[in-house]
Amino acid sequence: MDEAAAAQAEEEIAYLAKRHRISPAIVREIIRRLGSSERSAVEREIKKGMMRR
């Protein structure tokens, strides 16, 4: 079960990275910093970061 959850998390990270055209490492860092892998929260942080550019 743990491997399935890890695979699911990696798929989610890859999806978000591709959708927002950023590195998967950045997505992992945002998830680590937020303490949550909830998609809407991560996407909100990505948009905040994009606005700073």
C-alpha positions in Angstrom: 0.0 0.0 0.0 2.8 2.4 0.8 4.4 1.9 -2.6 1.1 2.7 -4.3 0.7 5.9 -2.3 4.3 6.9 -3.2 3.6 6.2 -6.9 0.4 8.2 -6.7 2.3 11.1 -5.2 5.0 11.0 -7.9 2.3 11.0 -10.6 0.7 14.0 -9.0 4.1 15.8 -8.8 4.8 15.0 -12.5 1.3 16.2 -13.5 1.7 19.5 -11.7 5.2 20.1 -13.0 4.2 19.5 -16.6 1.0 21.5 -16.3 2.8 24.6 -14.9 6.0 24.0 -16.8 8.2 23.9 -13.8 10.6 21.3 -12.4 9.3 18.4 -10.4 11.8 19.4 -7.7 10.1 22.8 -7.3 6.7 21.0 -6.8 8.3 18.7 -4.2 9.8 21.8 -2.4 6.4 23.5 -2.4 4.7 20.4 -1.0 7.4 20.1 1.7 7.1 23.8 2.6 3.3 23.6 2.8 3.2 20.3 4.6 0.3 19.4 2.4 0.1 17.7 -1.0 -3.5 19.0 -1.7 -3.6 20.0 -5.3 -5.4 23.3 -4.9 -3.0 24.5 -2.2 0.0 23.6 -4.3 -1.4 25.3 -7.4 -2.1 28.4 -5.4 1.5 28.5 -4.3 2.8 28.0 -7.8 0.6 30.9 -9.1 2.0 33.1 -6.3 5.5 32.2 -7.4 4.7 32.9 -11.0 3.3 36.3 -10.2 6.7 37.2 -8.5 8.6 36.5 -11.7 
